[in-house]
Amino acid sequence: MAGIPPLGGFFAKYLVLLHAFEKNLIFEVVVGLATSLISTYYYLRIIKIIKFEQPDGAMPSSPSLTPRRQSQLFIAEALLWSFIVFAPAILGLTYTLAITQGPASFLV
């Protein structure tokens, strides 16, 4: 959301704001820039708190994971990666079914 160069979010936000400026949507561009500045402040503030502020020299403690929590995290990550890996096949299958059988067949 902050749109930090040279990352993709920066170029996406830049192109959207440039197009809005070319269409004379000045108010929208100003609002977009203002919200970008506000979000950048909050994102950098979180990084500052996490990385640079430690209470009274105390070291941050690492959270302990119970075996149950570890298995839940493993299952969640396995599902995430399976969705990422098989997303093209799933999207292709749903597209094929929608084309060959029509959208009304999904309601039955």
Backbone as a ProteinNet text record, in pm:
[ID]
protein_1_A
[PRIMARY]
MAGIPPLGGFFAKYLVLLHAFEKNLIFEVVVGLATSLISTYYYLRIIKIIKFEQPDGAMPSSPSLTPRRQSQLFIAEALLWSFIVFAPAILGLTYTLAITQGPASFLV
[TERTIARY]
81.3	0	86	203.6	285.2	341.4	366.2	420	563.4	651.9	792.3	868.4	941.8	1017.9	1131.3	1174	1136.3	1040	956.7	867.7	745.8	675.5	563	449.5	425.9	318.4	340.3	466	497.7	459.9	498.9	470.4	321.4	251.8	106.8	38.7	77.4	17.5	55.8	178.7	223.9	142.5	122.6	48.3	-98.1	-157.9	-297.7	-310	-220.7	-226.3	-191.8	-98.8	-65.5	-184.6	-253.2	-371.7	-481.9	-500.5	-601	-563.2	-433.6	-388.3	-412.2	-388.2	-412.1	-559.5	-647.3	-791.5	-844.4	-753.9	-788.1	-868.3	-838.2	-900.5	-805.5	-786.4	-686.7	-721.5	-848.2	-887.6	-855	-882.7	-853.9	-703.4	-624.5	-478.7	-428.2	-479.8	-438.8	-477.4	-599.4	-642.8	-556	-523.7	-437	-299.2	-241.3	-109.5	-113.8	-219.4	-232	-245.8	-329.4	-344	-216.5	-141.2	-12	86.2	89.5	178.7	138.8	9.2	-37.7	-5	-30.3	-1.9	147.9	229.4	375	421.4	365.7	400.5	369.2	250.3	212.7	295.2	325.4	408.2	549.4	607.2	741.6	743.5	635.8	626.3	626.8	555	552.4	691.7	760.5	896	988.3	975	1059	1035.1	910.8	879.5	934	916	959	1111.3	1178.5	1323.3	1408.9	1363.3	1453.1	1415.6	1296.6	1256.4	1241.5	1327.5	1320.9	1297.3	1203.1	1175.2	1288.9	1357.4	1461	1567.4	1609.1	1716	1676.7	1551.2	1508.1	1510.9	1550.7	1551.5	1410.6	1367.1	1234.1	1230.2	1125.2	1114	1048.2	1096.3	1036.3	915.7	807.5	688.2	709.9	657.3	668.9	547.2	574.9	468.8	440.5	316.1	275.7	268.6	274.7	264.4	134.6	26.9	-99.1	-88.9	-31.3	-16.2	77.8	182.9	274	203	119	47.3	-53.4	-118.2	-211.4	-138.5	-22	55.9	103.8	143.2	187.7	73.9	-45	-160.7	-197.9	-197.1	-230.1	-129.3	-1.2	99.2	89.7	60.7	43.9	-74.9	-185.6	-300.9	-267.7	-196.6	-159.1	-73.7	28.2	115.8	43.6	-48.2	-122.4	-212.3	-272.3	-352.5	-264.9	-145.4	-56.1	-9	31.4	85.9	-22.3	-140.4	-245	-346.3	-322.1	-416.8	-440.9	-336.5	-364.5	-451.7	-427.2	-507.3	-651.7	-670.8	-806.7	-881.1	-814.8	-878.9	-910	-818.4	-844.1	-961	-971	-1082.8	-1215.2	-1219.1	-1344	-1381.7	-1281.9	-1310.6	-1366.8	-1305	-1352.5	-1494	-1521.5	-1656.7	-1757.3	-1718.9	-1811.3	-1839.9	-1739.7	-1758.2	-1839.7	-1803.7	-1868.4	-2008.2	-2029.5	-2158.1	-2243.2	-2186.9	-2262.7	-2266.8	-2286.3	-2285.8	-2403.1	-2513.2	-2631.2	-2609.9	-2513.5	-2492.3	-2432.3	-2366.7	-2308.5	-2416.2	-2532.2	-2639.5	-2718.9	-2707.2	-2787.2	-2724.4
-119.8	0	126.6	118.3	239.2	274.4	177	205.1	252.7	167.6	203.9	165	261.3	225.8	132.4	42.8	7.3	-112	-126.9	-242.2	-222.9	-332.3	-330.4	-241.4	-232.9	-147.9	-1.1	40.4	178.8	208.8	120.3	144.8	134.8	44.4	35	162.9	209.4	332.4	452.4	456.1	565.4	570.4	455.9	454.3	491.1	445.3	481.7	631.8	687.1	831.2	913	864.6	933.9	936.6	823.7	818.1	910.3	912.5	1002.4	1148.3	1180.3	1316.5	1355.4	1260.1	1287	1308.1	1250.3	1268.1	1387.3	1468.7	1588.8	1556.4	1446.2	1409.7	1451.2	1580	1634.1	1601.3	1612.9	1584.3	1439.4	1346.1	1205.8	1180.5	1250.9	1236.9	1288	1400.9	1456.4	1362	1307.7	1213	1087.4	1038.9	921.7	944.8	1060.8	1092.6	1109.1	1172.4	1191.3	1057.4	968	837.3	755.6	773.4	705	753.6	883.8	938	889.9	888.2	842	695	613.2	470.4	445.3	522.4	507	539.8	643	677.9	561.7	504.1	396.6	271.2	237.3	119.4	138.2	255.3	278.6	285.2	331.9	335.7	194.4	102.7	-36.4	-97.6	-73	-126.2	-68.3	60	123.8	60.4	37.4	-21.7	-163.9	-241.2	-381.1	-392.3	-315.2	-332.9	-250.7	-133.2	-42.8	-11.6	-44.1	-12.2	-139.2	-152.5	-264.7	-207.6	-262.3	-209.2	-239.3	-134.8	-143.7	-247.9	-258.7	-350.5	-496.4	-525.8	-665.8	-723.2	-846.9	-915.7	-964.6	-956.6	-1007.7	-1158.5	-1206.7	-1350.9	-1414.5	-1532.6	-1604	-1682	-1683	-1753.6	-1904.2	-1970	-2115.5	-2174.7	-2271	-2334.3	-2472.5	-2496.1	-2628.9	-2720.6	-2851.3	-2943.6	-2923.5	-2892.4	-2869.3	-2747	-2638.9	-2517.4	-2541.8	-2619.6	-2651.3	-2727.8	-2823.2	-2899.7	-2811.2	-2719	-2627.4	-2538.1	-2487.7	-2404.9	-2484.7	-2610	-2694.4	-2720.1	-2750.5	-2775.8	-2649	-2534.5	-2408.8	-2378	-2399.9	-2373.7	-2473.1	-2599.1	-2698.8	-2664	-2618.7	-2577.7	-2456	-2360	-2240.9	-2277.7	-2359.8	-2397.3	-2482.7	-2567.6	-2647.6	-2558.6	-2454.9	-2361.7	-2283.4	-2247.1	-2172.7	-2260	-2383.4	-2471.7	-2516.3	-2550	-2604.8	-2500.7	-2373	-2269.3	-2266.6	-2275.6	-2275.1	-2392.8	-2510.4	-2626.9	-2611.6	-2560.8	-2542.8	-2436.7	-2325.5	-2221	-2269.7	-2346.7	-2402.3	-2498.5	-2580	-2674.4	-2601.3	-2500.6	-2427.2	-2350.9	-2299	-2230.8	-2329.7	-2446.8	-2549.1	-2592.4	-2613.1	-2653.6	-2543.1	-2419.1	-2308.7	-2295.4	-2317.8	-2305.1	-2422.2	-2545.1	-2661.7	-2687	-2661.1	-2694.5	-2572.5	-2455.7	-2334.5	-2300	-2174.6	-2131.4	-2183.1	-2216.1	-2263.6	-2401.8	-2479.9	-2614	-2613.5	-2503.5	-2496	-2476.6	-2426.8	-2402.6	-2528.3	-2628.2	-2749.7	-2841.1
0	0	0	56.2	62.1	-74	-158.1	-290.2	-285.7	-237.7	-222.4	-349.7	-410.7	-530.6	-493.2	-573.2	-708.8	-712.9	-613.1	-606.6	-696.4	-721.4	-813.2	-769.4	-639.4	-589.4	-622	-623	-657.7	-801.9	-892.9	-1033.5	-1063	-996.3	-1014.5	-967.6	-850	-797.1	-883.9	-929.9	-1015.6	-1144.5	-1207.9	-1333.4	-1313.8	-1204.2	-1176.8	-1153.7	-1072.7	-1046.3	-1170.3	-1252.7	-1376.8	-1471.6	-1483.2	-1569.1	-1515.8	-1385.4	-1327.6	-1351.8	-1343.2	-1370	-1515.6	-1606.9	-1749.1	-1778.4	-1698.7	-1715.9	-1635.7	-1582.7	-1504.4	-1378.7	-1314.7	-1187.6	-1074.5	-1061.5	-968.7	-823.7	-787.3	-649.1	-612.5	-704.3	-678.1	-665.3	-745.2	-736.7	-602.2	-557.9	-428.2	-315	-320.8	-217.9	-221.6	-341.3	-353.8	-296.8	-325	-270.1	-118.4	-67.7	77.4	148.7	94.9	159.7	148.9	40.7	28.7	134.5	157.3	260.1	399.8	426.2	557.4	577.5	476	490.6	504	432.4	444.2	585.6	645.2	782.7	877.7	865.2	956	932.3	807	780.1	834	813.1	864.4	1016.6	1074.5	1221.5	1279.3	1216.1	1262.7	1252.2	1141.1	1124.8	1230.9	1259.1	1361.1	1498.3	1531.8	1662.2	1671.6	1565.7	1569.6	1572.7	1489.4	1472.1	1567.5	1606.2	1676.7	1820.6	1862.8	1999.5	2081.4	2182.2	2274.8	2414.6	2489	2622.9	2720.2	2764.9	2868.3	2838	2715.8	2679.9	2681.8	2697	2699.8	2559.3	2549.8	2421.3	2391.4	2267	2234.9	2250.4	2311.8	2333.1	2212.4	2178.6	2066.2	2118	2045.1	2091.6	2087.8	2188.5	2190.2	2118.9	2033.6	1957.5	2014	2045.7	2091.4	1969.1	1990.7	1877.3	1798	1867.1	1796.7	1706.1	1757.8	1678	1560.5	1580.5	1472	1361.2	1398.7	1296.8	1223.6	1295	1228.9	1129.1	1167	1076.4	955	977.8	867.3	769.4	820.8	733.8	656.1	723.6	656	545.7	572.5	470.8	356.1	386.8	280.7	191	249.8	170.2	84.2	142.5	68	-53.1	-31.8	-142.7	-245.8	-201.5	-299.3	-384.6	-324.8	-403	-501.3	-458.8	-547	-662.7	-631.9	-734.2	-832.3	-779.6	-864.9	-912.6	-887.6	-929.2	-1079.4	-1163.8	-1307.9	-1351.7	-1295.3	-1333.1	-1286.8	-1165.7	-1112.8	-1193	-1224.2	-1303.5	-1444.5	-1502.9	-1636.3	-1635.8	-1531.7	-1520.7	-1505.1	-1420.7	-1403.4	-1530	-1601.1	-1726.7	-1828.8	-1837.6	-1931.3	-1897.3	-1770.5	-1730.8	-1760.2	-1738.6	-1765.2	-1914.2	-1998.4	-2142.1	-2196.7	-2156.7	-2215.2	-2160	-2032.2	-1972.6	-1944.4	-1953.7	-1930	-1783.7	-1752.2	-1612.3	-1531.9	-1595.4	-1521.1	-1462.7	-1517.6	-1466	-1326	-1287.8	-1153.3	-1046.9	-1085.2	-989.1	-958.5	-1040.7	-1023.1	-922.6
[MASK]
++++++++++++++++++++++++++++++++++++++++++++++++++++++++++++++++++++++++++++++++++++++++++++++++++++++++++++

